[in-house]
Amino acid sequence: MSIPLELEAQILRHYHVEKWRINTIARQLRVHHSTVHRVLAQAGLPRVGAPARASAIDPYARFIRDTLERFPTLTASRLYVMVRERGYRGSASQFRHRVALLRPRPTAEAYLRLRTLPGEQAQVDWAHFGHLTIGRARRALMAFVMVLSYSRAIYVRFFLDARMASFLEGHVCAFSAFGGVARVLLYDNLKSAVLERHADAIRFHPQLLAFAAHYRYEPRPVAPARGNQKGRVERAIRYVREAFFAARHFTDLADLNAQAHAWCTGFAAERACPEDSTQSVAAAFAHEQPLLLPLPDDAFDRHERIEVRVGKTPYVRFDLNDYSVPHTHVRRTLSVLADTERVRIVEGASVLAEHARSYDRGAQIEDPAHLQGLIEHKRAARQHRVTDELIRAVPQIQELLVRAAARGHNLGSIIAALQRLRQGCTVIELHAAVAEALVRDVPHPNAVRLALERQREQRGQPLATVVRLPEHVQRRDVLVTPHALDTYDQLTTVEPDDDDPA
């Protein structure tokens, strides 16, 4: 943990000039004695005026120094084991203090100030901004950040993941906001850009290469451990955290992105340009924008594509949720094409289903036509569907059915009776009635009905129970118009014979 430079200066002055002991410095400056030891070890200077005392480590100093010159990053704990094997019997804490004095200091590296031409370069990176809870899912809130290196214009868009589809969507939105594309885009060594890297040998993500070819820019990764090469986007992310996201209130992701867009084109664009403090970022961007590459006329297919296997039920699993498909395509391998807004399930060139994408967890996103087709095809699915709807509305119904099955009751009639009761009451009333039936240990619809009646009586309302008779009983109550009996009299009337005399 770092301490202020002023405190380090005080420790060194009290130690070298005032000749204070380490514990005295720690007590007077209200710091831990290990902090004082560390500051003195980092300074690497012996105490002024103090006589050099012999140490048990002195015979091993040459060995330690030679080893650290060959292996500068070797830890003190490993060196301690090595000198113990060579006869050292001192304490580990004193040894670590001496190693800190003997360890060679890295040479300070100087960096050139990087300047770019207008429209030449942009820098891209992801940034993590905590999590959002959506239904039963806890999603990472990721910010896609692109900054133009010359004007320092910033584009920010938030996503609920860092998938390739979101990565490319962020690019497209940034290009549209800037009205063009920089000639070179710098990337950190993130998996969305670089799949594998060995020294200078780089294997880019093939979809990113196709995307870059479509927009005619050059993707260029920065060197490992070289944060200065993409310092503009790093500072932009810090600026977003401090000037935009801190203490920000928003209702959902769309509201957050709307606020981010207004901030990028307003407050962030009005700040002074770091390259030229005499003008704003908006003025520098107005000079840079005409020099950006023009956008292509056609859009790039940036959908995420995965192969999925449909099981016995007509659903495919994608990103923690289930999406319905026609029941005629169960037990098949289909393809899912997903972007940030929609999910399409296709087989070859045929689109079987299209749904709005859900970021919940364990949700069932359904097309009523898919389920209706299954219900009409298989009557047994209707009962299971009603059961699922009942349990989804009142989860305690599942416990009631388990107890009823253990006692040998007919589950079909129980489910039908509960469905009729549900049509005549609210979910809250049914939930309380089922809970009361379970407490009384009477897993039967009659107990639920009686509980509903007591609820209605307490409120002074009659029970509105919907009774649905079977079809053959309903047909008995059909109004039948009686036939006129005059036609029967005509049957007994004798018509005169033509041969009889009149």
C-alpha positions in Angstrom: 0.0 0.0 0.0 1.5 3.4 -1.0 1.8 6.3 1.4 2.1 10.0 0.5 5.4 11.4 -0.6 5.4 13.9 2.2 5.2 11.1 4.7 8.1 9.3 3.1 10.2 12.5 3.2 9.4 12.9 6.9 10.5 9.2 7.6 13.8 9.7 5.8 14.5 13.0 7.4 13.8 11.7 11.0 15.9 8.6 10.4 18.9 10.2 8.6 19.0 13.6 10.1 17.4 13.4 13.5 18.8 9.9 14.1 15.4 8.6 15.4 14.9 4.9 15.9 12.4 3.1 13.8 9.9 2.5 16.5 10.1 6.2 17.5 9.3 7.3 14.0 6.4 4.8 13.7 5.0 6.0 17.1 5.3 9.8 16.4 4.1 9.6 12.7 1.3 7.1 13.6 2.4 4.5 11.1 3.3 0.8 11.4 6.9 0.0 11.9 6.9 -2.2 8.8 6.0 0.9 6.8 9.1 2.6 8.1 11.2 -0.4 7.3 9.9 -0.5 3.8 10.5 3.2 3.1 14.1 2.8 4.4 14.6 -0.3 2.4 13.3 1.3 -0.8 15.7 4.3 -0.2 18.6 1.8 0.0 20.9 4.1 2.1 22.6 3.2 5.3 21.9 5.2 8.4 24.1 8.4 8.5 26.7 8.3 11.3 25.8 4.8 12.4 28.7 2.4 12.6 28.4 -0.6 10.4 27.7 -3.8 12.4 28.5 -7.3 11.3 25.6 -9.3 10.2 25.0 -13.1 9.8 23.9 -12.3 6.2 27.3 -10.8 5.3 28.9 -14.0 4.1 26.0 -14.6 1.8 25.7 -11.1 0.4 27.8 -11.8 -2.7 25.7 -14.9 -3.4 22.5 -13.0 -3.0 23.7 -10.1 -5.2 24.9 -12.5 -8.0 21.6 -14.4 -7.9 19.5 -11.3 -8.1 21.5 -10.0 -11.1 20.7 -13.2 -13.0 17.1 -13.5 -11.7 15.9 -10.0 -10.8 12.3 -11.1 -10.0 13.3 -14.0 -7.7 11.3 -13.7 -4.5 12.9 -13.1 -1.1 11.2 -16.3 0.3 12.9 -18.4 -2.3 16.3 -16.8 -1.7 15.8 -17.4 2.0 15.3 -21.2 1.4 18.5 -21.2 -0.8 20.7 -19.5 1.8 19.2 -21.7 4.5 20.5 -24.7 2.6 23.9 -23.0 2.5 24.1 -22.6 6.3 22.3 -19.4 7.1 20.4 -19.5 10.5 19.1 -16.0 10.8 15.5 -14.8 10.9 13.3 -14.4 7.8 12.3 -10.8 8.5 15.9 -9.6 8.8 16.8 -11.5 5.6 13.9 -9.9 3.6 15.0 -6.4 4.8 18.6 -7.1 3.6 17.4 -8.5 0.3 15.4 -5.3 -0.3 18.7 -3.4 0.1 20.6 -5.7 -2.2 18.0 -6.1 -5.0 19.0 -4.1 -8.1 16.7 -1.2 -8.9 15.0 -1.2 -12.3 16.1 1.5 -14.6 13.5 4.2 -15.0 12.1 4.1 -18.5 11.3 7.3 -20.4 8.4 7.5 -22.8 7.9 9.6 -25.9 4.7 11.7 -26.0 2.6 10.0 -28.7 0.8 12.3 -31.1 -1.5 11.3 -33.9 -2.9 12.9 -37.0 -6.6 13.8 -37.3 -8.7 10.8 -38.2 -5.7 8.5 -38.0 -6.3 6.5 -34.8 -8.9 5.5 -32.2 -8.5 3.4 -29.1 -11.0 0.8 -27.9 -11.5 -1.1 -24.6 -14.0 -2.7 -22.2 -14.6 -1.4 -18.7 -16.4 -3.1 -15.8 -18.9 -1.0 -13.9 -20.3 -3.5 -11.4 -23.4 -5.6 -11.8 -27.2 -5.2 -12.5 -29.9 -7.5 -11.2 -32.4 -8.4 -13.8 -35.1 -10.8 -12.5 -33.2 -13.8 -11.1 -29.9 -13.0 -13.0 -27.0 -10.9 -11.9 -25.5 -9.5 -15.0 -22.1 -7.7 -15.4 -22.5 -4.1 -16.5 -19.8 -3.5 -19.1 -19.0 -0.3 -20.9 -17.7 -0.2 -24.4 -15.5 2.9 -24.8 -14.0 4.3 -28.0 -12.0 7.5 -28.0 -10.5 9.3 -31.0 -6.8 9.9 -30.3 -6.6 13.3 -31.9 -9.7 15.1 -30.7 -10.4 12.9 -27.6 -14.0 12.6 -28.5 -15.5 9.8 -26.4 -18.2 7.3 -27.2 -19.7 5.1 -24.4 -22.3 2.4 -24.5 -23.2 0.0 -21.8 -24.0 -3.7 -22.3 -24.9 -6.6 -20.0 -22.1 -8.8 -21.3 -18.8 -8.6 -23.2 -19.7 -11.1 -25.9 -18.5 -10.6 -29.5 -22.0 -9.5 -30.6 -21.9 -6.7 -28.1 -18.3 -5.8 -29.0 -19.2 -5.3 -32.6 -22.5 -3.6 -31.8 -20.4 -1.1 -29.8 -18.2 -0.4 -32.8 -21.2 0.1 -35.1 -22.8 2.6 -32.7 -19.6 4.4 -32.2 -18.9 4.7 -36.0 -22.5 6.0 -36.4 -22.0 8.6 -33.6 -18.7 9.8 -35.1 -20.0 9.7 -38.6 -16.9 7.8 -39.8 -14.1 5.4 -39.0 -10.5 6.0 -37.9 -7.9 4.4 -40.1 -6.3 2.4 -37.2 -8.1 1.0 -34.1 -5.9 0.1 -31.1 -7.0 -2.9 -28.9 -5.8 -4.3 -25.7 -5.1 -8.0 -25.7 -8.7 -8.9 -24.9 -10.2 -12.1 -26.2 -12.7 -10.3 -28.4 -9.7 -9.0 -30.5 -6.7 -11.3 -30.0 -7.3 -15.0 -29.6 -3.6 -16.0 -29.2 -0.3 -14.2 -29.0 3.3 -15.4 -28.9 5.8 -12.5 -29.0 5.1 -10.7 -32.3 3.0 -13.6 -33.7 -0.7 -12.6 -33.3 -3.9 -14.5 -34.1 -6.8 -12.1 -34.4 -10.4 -13.1 -33.9 -11.7 -14.1 -37.4 -15.0 -12.2 -36.9 -13.1 -9.1 -35.9 -10.9 -9.4 -39.0 -14.0 -9.7 -41.2 -15.5 -6.7 -39.5 -12.4 -4.6 -39.9 -12.2 -5.5 -43.6 -15.9 -4.5 -44.0 -15.2 -1.0 -42.5 -11.7 -0.7 -44.1 -9.7 0.0 -40.9 -6.6 -1.7 -39.5 -7.0 -3.5 -36.2 -3.8 -3.1 -34.2 -3.1 -4.6 -30.7 -0.8 -2.9 -28.3 2.3 -4.5 -26.9 1.8 -6.6 -23.7 2.3 -4.6 -20.5 2.4 -1.3 -22.5 -0.5 0.6 -21.0 1.0 3.9 -22.3 0.2 2.9 -25.9 -3.5 3.0 -25.1 -3.4 5.7 -22.4 -6.0 7.8 -24.1 -8.8 5.2 -23.7 -7.5 4.3 -20.2 -7.9 8.0 -19.2 -11.2 8.2 -20.9 -12.5 5.2 -18.9 -11.3 6.9 -15.7 -13.0 10.1 -16.8 -16.3 8.2 -17.4 -16.1 6.7 -14.0 -15.5 10.0 -12.2 -17.4 12.5 -14.3 -20.4 10.4 -15.5 -21.0 7.2 -13.7 -20.3 8.2 -10.1 -23.6 8.7 -8.2 -25.5 8.2 -11.4 -29.2 7.1 -11.1 -30.9 5.3 -13.9 -34.0 3.1 -14.3 -32.7 0.5 -16.8 -30.0 -0.1 -19.4 -31.8 2.0 -22.1 -32.0 4.9 -19.7 -28.4 4.6 -18.8 -27.3 4.6 -22.5 -29.5 7.6 -23.2 -27.8 9.5 -20.4 -24.4 8.4 -21.6 -25.1 9.6 -25.2 -26.3 13.0 -23.9 -23.1 13.2 -21.7 -20.8 12.3 -24.6 -22.3 14.9 -26.9 -22.7 17.5 -24.1 -20.5 17.7 -21.1 -17.6 15.6 -22.3 -17.5 17.4 -25.7 -17.3 20.8 -24.0 -14.2 20.0 -22.0 -10.8 21.4 -23.1 -9.0 19.3 -25.6 -5.8 17.7 -24.0 -3.9 18.1 -27.2 -4.7 21.9 -27.5 -6.2 23.5 -24.4 -7.2 26.6 -26.5 -10.1 24.7 -28.1 -12.7 22.3 -26.9 -13.1 18.6 -27.8 -16.1 19.5 -29.9 -14.0 22.0 -31.9 -11.2 19.5 -32.4 -13.7 16.8 -33.4 -15.2 19.2 -36.0 -11.8 19.4 -37.6 -11.2 15.7 -37.4 -14.5 14.3 -38.5 -14.2 15.1 -42.3 -10.9 13.1 -42.3 -12.5 9.9 -41.0 -13.1 7.0 -43.4 -16.7 7.0 -44.8 -19.2 4.4 -43.6 -20.1 1.6 -46.0 -23.5 1.5 -47.5 -24.4 -2.1 -46.3 -24.5 -3.3 -42.8 -22.2 -6.0 -41.4 -23.8 -9.2 -40.1 -22.7 -9.0 -36.4 -25.0 -11.7 -35.0 -23.6 -14.2 -32.5 -24.1 -17.7 -34.0 -24.1 -20.9 -32.0 -25.4 -24.5 -32.6 -28.0 -25.8 -30.1 -29.6 -29.1 -29.6 -33.4 -29.2 -29.0 -34.5 -31.8 -26.5 -37.9 -33.4 -25.8 -39.5 -30.0 -25.1 -39.8 -27.4 -27.8 -37.2 -25.0 -26.4 -33.6 -24.1 -27.1 -31.3 -22.8 -24.3 -29.3 -19.6 -25.0 -27.6 -17.4 -22.5 -29.4 -18.9 -19.4 -32.9 -18.7 -20.9 -35.2 -21.0 -22.9 -36.7 -19.8 -26.2 -39.6 -21.7 -27.8 -39.5 -23.4 -31.3 -42.2 -25.3 -33.3 -42.9 -28.7 -31.7 -42.1 -30.3 -35.1 -38.4 -29.5 -34.6 -37.7 -31.3 -31.3 -34.6 -33.7 -31.2 -32.8 -31.6 -33.9 -29.7 -29.4 -34.0 -30.6 -25.8 -34.8 -28.7 -22.5 -35.1 -29.2 -19.5 -32.8 -28.5 -16.0 -34.3 -28.5 -13.4 -31.5 -27.7 -9.8 -31.2 -28.3 -7.4 -28.3 -32.0 -7.1 -29.0 -33.3 -10.2 -30.8 -32.8 -14.0 -30.8 -33.6 -15.9 -34.0 -33.6 -19.7 -34.3 -32.9 -20.9 -37.8 -32.5 -24.2 -39.6 -30.5 -23.7 -42.8 -32.0 -20.6 -44.5 -35.4 -21.0 -42.7 -36.2 -18.8 -39.7 -38.2 -21.0 -37.3 -38.7 -18.5 -34.4 -37.8 -15.0 -33.5 -38.0 -13.6 -29.9 -37.0 -10.5 -28.0 -33.8 -11.3 -26.1 -34.1 -11.7 -22.3 -31.3 -11.1 -19.8 -33.1 -12.8 -17.0 -32.1 -16.3 -15.8 -34.2 -19.4 -16.2 -37.0 -17.5 -18.1 -39.2 -19.1 -20.8 -39.7 -16.8 -23.8 -42.5 -18.3 -25.8 -44.5 -17.8 -28.9 -48.1 -18.7 -28.3 -48.4 -20.2 -31.8 -45.7 -22.8 -30.9 -47.4 -23.9 -27.8 -50.9 -23.9 -29.3 -49.6 -26.2 -32.1 -48.2 -28.6 -29.5 -51.5 -28.5 -27.5 -53.5 -29.3 -30.6 -51.1 -32.1 -31.6 -50.9 -33.8 -28.2 -53.8 -33.5 -25.7 -51.6 -34.6 -22.8 -49.5 -31.5 -23.2 -52.6 -29.4 -22.3 -52.7 -30.9 -18.8 -49.0 -30.4 -18.2 -49.3 -26.8 -19.5 -52.1 -26.1 -17.1 -50.1 -27.6 -14.2 -47.1 -25.4 -15.1 -49.2 -22.3 -15.3 -50.7 -23.1 -11.9 -47.3 -23.8 -10.3 -45.8 -20.7 -11.9 -48.7 -18.6 -10.5 -48.7 -20.3 -7.0 -45.6 -22.3 -6.4 -47.1 -24.0 -3.3 -49.5 -25.9 -5.6 -46.6 -28.2 -6.3 -46.4 -29.2 -2.7 -50.2 -29.7 -2.6 -50.0 -32.1 -5.6 -47.2 -34.0 -4.1 -49.1 -34.6 -0.9 -52.3 -35.5 -2.9 -50.4 -38.0 -5.0 -49.0 -39.6 -1.8 -52.6 -40.1 -0.6 -53.8 -41.6 -3.8 -56.0 -38.8 -5.0 -56.7 -38.3 -8.7 -54.3 -35.5 -9.8 -56.2 -34.8 -13.0 -59.4 -33.9 -11.2 -57.4 -31.9 -8.6 -55.7 -29.8 -11.3 -59.0 -29.2 -13.2 -60.6 -28.1 -9.9 -57.8 -25.8 -9.0 -57.9 -24.3 -12.5 -61.6 -23.6 -12.1 -61.0 -22.0 -8.7 -58.2 -19.8 -10.2 -60.6 -18.4 -12.7 -62.9 -17.1 -9.9 -60.2 -15.5 -7.7 -57.0 -13.5 -7.7 -53.5 -15.1 -7.4 -53.1 -13.6 -4.0 -56.3 -15.2 -2.7 -55.5 -18.5 -4.2 -52.0 -18.4 -2.7 -53.4 -17.8 0.8 -56.0 -20.5 0.3 -53.5 -23.1 -0.8 -51.2 -22.2 2.1 -54.1 -22.7 4.5 -54.9 -26.1 3.0 -51.3 -27.2 3.5 -51.2 -26.0 7.1 -54.4 -28.0 7.8 -52.7 -30.9 5.9 -55.7 -31.3 3.6 -54.3 -31.5 0.1 -57.6 -31.3 -1.7 -59.4 -28.6 -3.8 -62.3 -28.7 -1.3 -60.0 -27.3 1.4 -58.8 -24.6 -1.0 -62.4 -23.8 -1.9 -63.5 -23.5 1.8 -60.5 -21.3 2.5 -61.5 -19.0 -0.4 -65.1 -18.9 0.9 -63.8 -17.8 4.4 -61.8 -15.1 2.8 -64.8 -13.8 0.8 -67.0 -14.0 3.9 -64.5 -11.9 6.0 -64.7 -9.3 3.3 -68.4 -9.5 2.9 -68.2 -10.8 -0.6 -69.9 -13.9 -2.1 -67.7 -16.6 -3.6 -67.6 -16.4 -7.4 -66.8 -19.9 -8.3 -66.8 -20.8 -11.9 -68.3 -24.2 -12.5 -67.6 -25.8 -15.9 -69.7 -28.8 -16.7 -68.6 -31.6 -19.0 -69.5 -31.3 -22.7 -72.1 -34.1 -22.6 -73.8 -32.5 -19.6 -73.8 -29.1 -21.3 -75.4 -30.6 -24.4 -78.4 -31.8 -22.2 -79.2 -28.1 -21.4 -79.3 -27.0 -25.0 -82.7 -25.3 -25.7 -84.7 -27.5 -28.0 -87.6 -25.9 -30.0 -90.6 -28.3 -29.9 -91.9 -29.5 -33.2 -95.5 -28.6 -34.2 -97.9 -31.5 -33.5 -100.2 -30.6 -36.5 -98.0 -32.7 -38.8 -99.0 -35.8 -36.8 -102.7 -35.1 -37.5 -102.0 -35.0 -41.2 -100.8 -38.6 -41.0 -104.3 -39.9 -39.9 -106.2 -37.9 -42.5 -107.4 -40.1 -45.4 -107.0 -38.6 -48.8 -110.0 -39.1 -51.2 -109.4 -41.6 -54.0 -109.5 -40.2 -57.5 -111.8 -43.0 -58.7 -114.3 -42.4 -55.9 -117.4 -40.3 -57.0 -117.4 -36.9 -55.6 
